[in-house]
Each structure stands twice: as C-alpha cells, then as structure tokens.
Amino acid sequence: MLSVALVGGLHADARRAAVERLLTSVPGSVALHHDLSTATGGTVTRTVRDATGVLSTAGAPLVNDCACCALREDLVPELRRLADAGATRLAVVELWDSVEPKAMAEVVATAGLTVSSVITAVDPALLLPCLGNGDDLADVGLAAATTDRRTVADTFARQLEYAPVLAVLDSPEADDEDRALLDQLHPTARRVPVPDGDLAAAALAGFDVEAAAAAQHPACALLPQEADAHGVGTCVWHRRRPFHPERLFAALEDLACAAARSRGRFWLADRPDTLLAWDAAGGALCVEPTGPWLASLPDAAWEMVPPVRRAAAALDWDPEHGDRCQHLVFTSPGLDREGLAELLDSCLLTDAEYAEGREAWKRLPPAFDAFLEV
C-alpha cells in the first residue's frame, strides 16, 4: 500500500534537505513537487523524482486562475497512478513554499489515500524573521492565487503548528534563543534533526487527519504552556470574566504587537454566545467567530458536537460561565509578561460592569461589528 508523507514549510533549504533525506533512506520512495512559481505562464510544473534523479516532468493547467487549485486537481491522480503501479512504498509530496499542509492532507485523505505523516521543515535561525514578516505573500511572489491575501507570518505559523513532526535543519546560524522559540511555539511536536535524524520512521508513523484538524480548532486546541528559557517566554493568560468590547478593541494594536506569536480563544460581553478565535503573527491580528460556546447550546445539540470538543469543554467548565473563557497564549523573545497581563486585565469588565448582568452587557457599544463584518 502506498503511504503519502507531506513535507512543507517556507524554509526551502530545510524542506529540500528533508526530502532528500527521505529519498535516500526509504527504499522505493519518490518525491512529487508542484512548482507554483510557473503559474504566471498558465501552468504549474510537476516534477517526480527518486534518489537517482528526475523521473518525469509535466505541466498542469491553472484551475480558476488558481495555482493551488491546479495542485489539488493534479496531485491525486498522480498519487493514484503510483499506487496502482505498486512499485512505490512512500510518496513524498514536497509542498511549494506557501502551501499549507492542512488543506493538502485533507485532499489526499478524502481521495482514499493513506497520509502517513505531515512534516514541516524548519531552519531555527529563520523562525523569528518569518514570524515577524507581515508582508503579503503576493508582495514576495509566494501567493497561490490572485485572491490570496495571506501574509508570510500567518502562513508560516500555520505550517509550523499543524505538523506533528518538525524536520529541524542543523543550522550553524541558529542559537539557543532560536531553539527555545521553536520549543515553545510547538512543544508537542516530534523534532527530527536534518540531515542525520531518523526521518524515515517519522514519515511512516501514521497520521490522523481528523484529530489534526480538531487540534487546530480554537475551542479545543492544545495551546502551549507557560515557559521561560534563553530569553524566550510564553505567557498563558486565562480568565473567566468577559472583555469589554470597546476597551479590547482600543488595545488590539498593542496586543497584536506584544509577541511574535499569539493565539487562543476569547469572549466579549456583548456577544456572550459566540466563541471568538485570536490568531496573531507578524504584527497582524485575525479575529473571527468560530461558532457557539457549548454552554449556549441546548442539551439536545450536544450530541452533534464532536467528542473531542465536549471533552475539552468538560476539562475547563465553570459553574457560572460553562466553557466561556479567555484563553490567550503569547510567545516571544523579550516578552513583557507583567505589562501584557496588566493590559489584558484592563480590557475586562470592571466589578461594577460585571455586576450589571448579561442583559446590560449586550447593550454595550458593539465595537467589533465592523471588524467581524457583521
């Protein structure tokens, strides 16, 4: 049976080193790569190679003027061809720079193929430059479609945090601060050194697409814990009281720039039933609604909620507010924990505002309406 390992990441040298390591260490392996940089000519270029060199190249036409869509349409038939031929043990899909592994893993799994691993290749020395880069992908020639509005920082953060395996390049430029930052950004990842680590075992270990998606959902994401090492800190800020919408909105710019990376979930006093996701990197913040808090649902609706979501809510249940909470995590070198906590606390309802109750909260000025496109 054909196994499919996805290897991605914006750090191209680390990614290529990881792919070469797999080709030389796993007998019967081939690598597929779609070069989306050729999209300006109307096609993306697919290359298939093994440890000895290139086996084939071909062009795939754009789909709806979207290079990433062309990748999706072309990849599955090529993987099925390899599976039917029966000569390939492992297909290593080397993703183009800005392609995110979550979407591709779901495409491959939906096609009935076996995703055996998702690996993000990382050069620790490039972590902070990537997380601090708020440029649009389009401005640096890495957009996957004309409608692609992602930034370098948020794309890299998702690539890093989705993968259960990190192929870490042995970079002479990396220092203890870089390695501490990597440890704190994704503490549960299996880290395999490149080029000398046993990446083959990681590539064939198995991968659960549904579990990986659940681990990224703001309601039940396994967020980093408190940490402090080599000048890098992770601050976990957890409160029950809701935010005052106007005060939080006024503080967003400062909060977005307070750390190299921040994420989590929160609630606003004027929107007590809406679970809001917080996602910031490169000085840019994305806030979006991700459905209701479980505490706002009738009992009968709980049966339609995935078990992992119910379990996460049960572990953090409050007698008054249920699963509603503020759970934000900030990671950065030189993190000002005290100043950050003070600013966040100042955005919560005061004792007097809290005592007025939920009906009064709902009448607070709706500062986030335009931000959330309501």
Order of alpha helices (4+ residues) and beta strands (2+ residues): beta-alpha-beta-beta-beta-alpha-beta-alpha-beta-alpha-alpha-beta-alpha-beta-alpha-alpha-beta-beta-alpha-beta-beta-beta-alpha-beta-alpha-alpha-alpha
